[in-house]
């Protein structure tokens, strides 16, 4: 493994770790905020339960976030290298008019 391959592998691993940390932050905020919403609902209007609506909606988002990060890690970040385009310009124009 040469230095360039190592750098690319390190960058991919760093992105995956960052994505996983982002997911865990999302999950913790989901849990804490929904606990707060449950308490507010039970204290303010115990006869009319509404806390499950944000729980369900946000839960779907957390589920898809988990799929992207845990089940399919790196699939978003994999990109095939693009081939370099050959320019149709003459050599003089590519080098910046060095002959003038």
trRosetta pair geometry for C-beta under 8 A, 3 or more apart (Angstrom, degrees):
i j d omega theta_ij theta_ji phi_ij phi_ji
1 5 4.8 -123 -161 89 82 127
1 6 5.5 103 143 -61 113 87
1 9 7.6 -26 -162 0 137 145
2 5 5.3 94 54 13 69 102
2 6 7.0 -128 103 -6 35 94
3 6 5.5 -57 -147 38 32 114
3 7 6.2 34 156 -21 67 105
4 7 5.8 -52 -148 34 30 111
4 8 6.5 28 154 -16 63 106
5 8 5.7 -54 -148 38 33 111
5 9 6.2 31 154 -17 66 108
6 9 5.8 -57 -145 39 30 109
6 10 6.1 31 155 -20 65 109
7 10 5.7 -54 -145 37 29 113
7 11 6.3 30 155 -20 64 106
8 11 5.8 -53 -147 35 30 111
8 12 6.5 30 154 -17 64 105
9 12 5.8 -53 -148 36 32 111
9 13 6.3 31 154 -18 65 107
10 13 5.7 -55 -146 38 31 110
10 14 6.2 34 154 -22 65 107
11 14 5.6 -52 -146 35 30 114
11 15 6.6 32 153 -19 62 103
12 15 5.8 -55 -152 34 32 111
12 16 6.5 30 152 -18 65 105
12 74 6.3 38 -176 -129 105 120
12 77 6.3 150 -135 121 79 134
13 16 5.7 -54 -149 36 34 111
13 17 6.4 32 154 -17 66 105
14 17 5.9 -53 -146 37 31 109
14 18 6.3 32 153 -18 63 108
15 18 5.6 -56 -147 39 30 112
15 19 6.3 33 154 -21 65 106
15 74 7.4 101 94 -110 111 75
15 77 5.1 122 121 -109 150 160
16 19 5.6 -53 -147 35 31 112
16 20 6.4 29 154 -18 64 105
16 73 5.3 54 -140 179 114 113
16 74 5.5 -27 -85 -66 113 90
16 77 7.4 -116 -62 25 74 150
17 20 5.7 -54 -147 37 32 110
17 21 6.3 33 154 -18 66 105
18 21 5.7 -52 -145 37 31 111
18 22 6.3 35 153 -20 63 106
19 22 5.6 -54 -149 36 31 115
19 23 6.5 34 151 -21 64 103
19 68 7.7 -110 180 122 127 96
19 69 5.0 -171 142 -121 104 100
19 73 7.3 156 84 -140 136 82
19 76 7.8 147 -109 50 151 128
19 77 8.0 -127 -39 -32 142 127
20 23 5.6 -49 -150 32 34 113
20 24 6.6 32 153 -17 65 102
20 69 5.6 145 -92 177 57 120
20 70 7.6 93 -115 -76 92 70
20 73 7.6 -1 -63 -119 103 119
21 24 5.8 -53 -148 36 33 109
21 25 6.5 36 152 -19 65 104
22 25 5.7 -52 -149 35 32 112
22 26 6.4 34 151 -20 64 106
22 69 7.5 -160 72 -97 92 144
23 26 5.5 -56 -150 36 33 114
23 27 6.2 34 152 -21 67 105
23 65 5.5 166 -121 146 91 106
23 66 6.4 115 -163 -93 130 55
23 69 4.3 -123 -51 42 147 170
23 70 7.2 -178 148 -37 170 91
24 27 5.5 -50 -144 36 34 113
24 28 6.3 34 156 -19 66 104
25 28 6.0 -54 -146 36 29 109
25 29 6.4 25 157 -13 64 108
26 29 6.1 -60 -148 40 27 106
26 30 6.2 34 152 -24 63 108
26 62 6.2 175 136 -115 109 86
26 65 5.7 -65 103 136 159 164
27 30 5.5 -53 -148 33 30 117
27 31 6.5 27 156 -17 65 105
27 62 6.1 107 -98 -153 68 121
27 66 7.7 71 -77 -75 117 104
28 31 5.9 -55 -149 36 31 108
28 32 6.2 22 159 -12 66 110
29 32 6.0 -57 -138 43 31 106
29 33 5.8 22 167 -13 67 114
30 33 6.5 -63 -140 42 18 102
30 34 6.2 10 164 -11 59 116
30 58 5.7 178 -131 141 100 121
30 59 7.3 119 -172 -87 131 56
30 62 5.1 24 -87 -77 166 143
31 34 6.2 -67 -147 41 22 105
31 35 6.4 25 156 -21 63 107
32 35 5.8 -55 -151 32 30 111
32 36 6.6 29 152 -17 64 105
33 36 5.5 -51 -150 36 36 113
33 37 6.3 37 150 -19 66 104
34 37 5.4 -46 -142 37 38 114
34 38 6.3 45 154 -24 64 100
34 51 7.1 109 -164 175 75 103
34 54 6.9 -165 -106 104 86 102
34 55 5.1 89 -140 -99 128 90
34 58 7.2 -155 -68 70 115 137
35 38 5.6 -51 -150 33 32 114
35 39 6.6 30 152 -17 64 104
36 39 5.8 -55 -150 37 32 110
36 40 6.3 32 153 -18 66 106
37 40 5.7 -53 -144 38 32 112
37 41 6.2 34 155 -21 65 107
37 51 4.7 145 131 -136 99 97
37 54 6.0 -107 -155 62 171 134
37 55 7.4 -163 83 -52 138 91
38 41 5.7 -57 -148 37 28 112
38 42 6.3 20 158 -13 65 109
38 51 4.7 100 -92 -176 56 164
39 42 6.0 -59 -143 41 29 105
39 43 6.1 21 161 -14 66 112
40 43 6.1 -63 -143 41 25 105
40 44 5.7 0 170 1 66 119
40 51 7.7 142 64 -89 84 111
41 44 6.6 -66 -129 48 19 94
41 45 6.4 -57 -162 61 58 81
41 46 7.6 106 139 -94 67 44
41 49 6.2 68 164 -136 131 58
41 50 5.9 -160 -122 51 123 74
41 51 4.1 -108 -12 -45 157 110
42 46 5.2 40 -156 -99 54 88
42 51 7.9 -21 -31 -24 78 142
43 46 7.5 70 -47 -54 7 92
45 48 4.5 -30 150 50 120 98
45 50 7.6 27 82 6 126 107
46 49 7.8 6 -169 -69 38 78
49 52 6.6 37 146 -1 105 104
50 53 5.7 -30 -179 9 71 116
51 54 6.9 -60 -168 41 47 96
51 55 6.1 47 142 -22 73 118
52 55 4.9 -61 -144 45 41 122
52 56 5.8 44 158 -24 75 102
53 56 6.1 -52 -145 34 26 106
53 57 6.4 19 159 -11 61 110
54 57 5.7 -58 -140 44 35 109
54 58 5.6 22 167 -7 71 114
55 58 6.5 -61 -136 47 18 99
55 59 5.7 28 158 -30 59 117
56 59 5.5 -56 -140 34 24 118
56 60 6.8 30 159 -24 60 98
57 60 6.2 -53 -161 24 29 109
57 61 7.2 21 147 -10 61 104
58 61 5.5 -54 -156 37 43 113
58 62 6.3 43 147 -19 72 104
59 62 5.6 -52 -144 38 34 111
59 63 6.2 42 153 -25 65 103
60 63 5.6 -51 -150 31 31 116
60 64 6.7 23 155 -11 64 104
61 64 6.1 -58 -150 40 31 104
61 65 6.3 34 150 -20 65 107
62 65 5.4 -53 -146 38 33 115
62 66 6.3 37 152 -23 65 103
63 66 5.7 -54 -152 33 29 112
63 67 6.6 31 150 -20 63 102
64 67 5.4 -45 -146 32 38 115
64 68 6.5 37 155 -18 65 103
65 68 5.9 -57 -151 37 31 110
65 69 6.2 10 159 -4 66 114
66 69 6.2 -68 -140 47 28 98
66 70 5.2 -14 180 17 71 120
66 71 7.2 64 132 -8 71 97
67 70 7.0 -60 -108 53 15 84
67 71 4.7 -30 -151 34 57 126
67 72 6.4 24 155 12 71 101
68 71 7.6 15 -26 51 12 86
68 72 5.9 -47 -138 64 35 102
68 75 7.4 -120 -153 54 67 108
68 76 6.4 32 -171 -34 109 126
69 72 8.0 39 9 63 10 63
69 73 6.3 29 179 -97 40 78
70 73 6.8 -1 -133 -56 12 96
72 75 4.2 -28 161 0 106 136
72 76 7.9 97 119 -24 106 79
74 77 5.2 -71 -153 50 58 106
74 78 5.9 68 149 -42 87 96
75 78 6.1 -41 -143 14 32 113
87 94 5.8 140 80 -93 150 116
89 93 4.1 -105 172 85 119 126
89 94 5.3 146 93 -55 115 83
90 93 5.2 91 60 9 75 101
90 94 7.3 -143 99 -6 38 90
91 94 5.7 -58 -148 36 34 112
91 95 6.3 17 161 -7 68 111
92 95 6.3 -71 -151 44 26 100
92 97 6.3 47 162 -102 92 43
92 98 7.1 -137 -147 36 71 75
92 99 5.6 -47 -132 9 117 122
93 96 7.9 60 -176 -61 30 19
93 97 7.0 21 -108 -57 45 71
95 98 5.1 -44 123 -8 115 118
97 100 4.8 -6 166 5 103 120
